[in-house]
Amino acid sequence: MTATGDLTGTVALVTGATSGIGRAVAQALADRGARIAAVGRRQDRLEDLVRRLGPESCLAVPADLTSRSGSAGAVESAVDTWGRLDIVVNSAGVMLNGPTPDAHLDEWDAMVDLNLKGLMYVAKSAFPHLVDATASGPRRVADLVNISSIAGRFANRNVAVYNGTKFGVTAMSESWRQEFSPRGVRVSVVEPGVVETELFDHQQEPVRDHYDRLFAGVERLRPEDVADVVATIVTAPRRVALAEVVVRPTDQV
């Protein structure tokens, strides 16, 4: 397989673009020539990304993806501004783990609302545009890449709801792959191991301490490592679909 590395003339919508994997993906795809619709909640960080990538290459799209209208509006903003949509990377997510008896139901709701419902709202709005892109662009292919986790492959204690959302992402991705591959849309899921991102900062203190001990000897992945995987997926030749990619730190068992 020889990836072209060139995304000139394409438009990519990236959710969760204000930090971590999403921000790194936006940078990686822009470096390869794509115009970016960067979606997130933090306006200041979106504006910083636009300054970094340049307004000719990046559009700030503030949106609440847990809202149907917010997700649909984000997709339409990208299409209205850039005229097409070739790539969608669903990177927005939240991880709020801990023992079930101590869990807050609003945290469970937050994971389900963003990790599952937000992702599916974006995908639902994007699919018609992705199908259109396969007929109107020189690549003759479009891509939906969903960022899941190895938590979508292996269940662990104290991670039940996060596991459930990520198992759901992996399952939806495979179902959509089967549905849309005959129409030229590749659907892929990327399942990283532990990555150095803000996800761990959102945990309650006892949970943060647990993860610090658990991964004390692990050199964590960087967001750029995962972004490189996404870039490989979307620049692969049309005949090549990397449907499921697991990427772990070398030290993580």
N, C-alpha and C positions, 0 to 999 in steps of 0.2 A: 504494500500500500504506500502510495506517495501522496501526502497531503499537499495541496496547492499553497496553503498559507495566505491566499489572497481573497479578501472579502470586499473588495472595492465594488461599489454600486449596490451593496446590500444594506438593509436596515435591521438592527437587532434591538429588541426590547429586553432589558435586564431588570428584574425585580430585586429588591434588597440591595440596591446599588450604592447605598450610603456607607457601607462598611464591609469588611470581611471578604468573603468569596464573591459576593455580587459586585463590589467595587473593583476587585481584581479582574473579574470577567469583563466588565465594561472596558477597562483599560486594555486587556488582551485583545478584545475584538476590534476596538478602535485602532490599535496598533497595526492590525491587519487590514484596515481600510473600511470597516463597517461604520456607518453612522449609528449612534447609540441613543435610544430613548431610555433614560435612566430613571427608574421608578423607586421611590422611597417616601418615607414620612418626614424626614428631617430636611427642611428646605435649605438650611445653611450648608449642609453637607452636599446636597445636590448642586447648589450654586458653586461650591468649591470644585466639584467634579467637572462642571461645565467649563470653569476657568482652566482647569488642568488639561482637558481634552480639546477645548476650543468650541465656541458656539456653532461653528460650521460642521462640527462632528458630533455634538452632544446636545440633547434636549433634556431639560429637567422636567420630570413629570411627578409632582407631589401627589400621592394618592393613598387612600386607605383601602388596601386590597381585601380586607374582610367584608367590604361592602360590594354588593353586585354592581352597583352603579360606579363605584370607584374603580373596580377592575376593568369594567367595560370602557370607562372613560379614559383610562390609561392607554389601552390598546388603540382607541380611536384617536387620541392625541398623537400617537406615533404615526399612524397612517395619514392623518390630516396634515401633519407637518412634513413628513418625508415621502409620502405618496405610495408607500408599500410596506410590507413587513415580511422579512425572510427568516428571521431567527428569533425565538423567544427562549430566554433562560430564566426559569423560575428558581430564584435563589433565596427569596425572602422566607424567613422561618424564625421560630423561637423555640427554645428548649428550657423547660421549667420542671426539673425532676426532683425527686425526693420520696421518702416513705409515704405510702398511701394514707395512713391515718392522719398525717400532718399536712396533707396536701390541701390547697385552696382550690375550690371548684372553678373560680374565675381564671386561675392559671391553666387548668385543664381546658376550659373554654377557649382561652387565648391560643393554645397550641392547635386545637381543632380548627378554629376560625381562620388562622393564618396558614398553617402548614398544609391543611387539606382543602378547606373551602376557598381560601384565597387563591391557591394554585389552580383549582379546577375552574374558578370564575375566569381567571386570566386565560387559561387554555381554551375554554368554551368561546370566549370572544375572539381569540386569535386564530383559531383553526380555519375559518373561511378565508382570512387574509393569507395565511400560509399556503393554503391550496392554490389561491390565485397566483402567488409568487412563483410556484413551480412552472406556470405557463408563461409568465411574463419576464423571467430573468434568464440569463445565460447559464446559470448553474443547473436549472431544471430540477431543483430540489430545494426543500425548506426544512428547517430544523426546530423542534421543540426539545429542549434539554431541561429536565427536572433534577434539581439537586436534592437528593435524599440523604441517606446516611447508612453506615453499617448497622445502625439501630433499626433499619428497615429489613435486615436479614436475620439478626439474632436478637432475641428478647433477653432482657436482664431485669433483675429485681429493682424496684424503685424507679423504673423507667416506663411503666406500663402505657401511659397515654402517649408519650413521645414515641415509643415503639409503635403504637397503633397508628399514629399519623404517618410515620415513615414507611411502615409496611404498606399502608394505603397508597402512598406516593408511588412505590415500586409497582404495586398491582395495577394502578391506573395507567402508569406509563406503558406497561406491557400490553394492556388491553388497547390503548390508543395506538400503539405501534402496529398491532395487527389490523386495526381499523383503517389507519391512514397511510400505511406504507404503499398500498396499491395506487394511492393518489400522489405519490412523490414526496410525502412528508415523513421525514425520519423522526421518530420519538425515542429519546434516549434518557436513561437515568444514571446519575453519577452518585456513588455511595462512598463518601469519604470516611476514613477513620478520624481520629482526633486531630483537629485543626486549631491553630492559634487564632481564635476569633473572639468577638465580644459575647458569643453565646454563653460562655462560662461565667461571664460577669453578671449575668441575669439570675444566677442561682441564689438560693438562700445560703447564708454563710456556712452552715454545716455541710451542705452539698458541695460548695466550692472547695472546702477543706478536703472532703472525700476525693474529689477529682484530682486535686493537687497531689495527694498521696498516691492515688491509682496510677497517675501518669508521670510520677516523679522521674523515672528513668527513661522517658520517651522523648525523643526529639520530634516535636509535633510538626505536622505538615503546615506549610504556609498557605495563605489564600491563593498566592500566585501559582502554587503547585496544582491546585484544583482548577484554576483558570486555564492553565496549559492543557489540562485534559479536555476541558470544554472546547478550547480552540482546536484541538486535534479532531474532535468529533465533528465540528461544523465545517472544517476545511477538508475533510476526507473526500475522496472522489465520490461522485454520485452513487456508484455501485456499492459503496461501503457504508454499512450502517453499524455503528458501535452502540448497540442497543442497551447494554448494561456494563458499567465500568466500576469496579471496586478499587479504591486507592487508599492504602494504609501507610502510616509511618513504618519505616523498616523495623523500628524497635517495638511496635505494638503487636502484642500476641493476639 
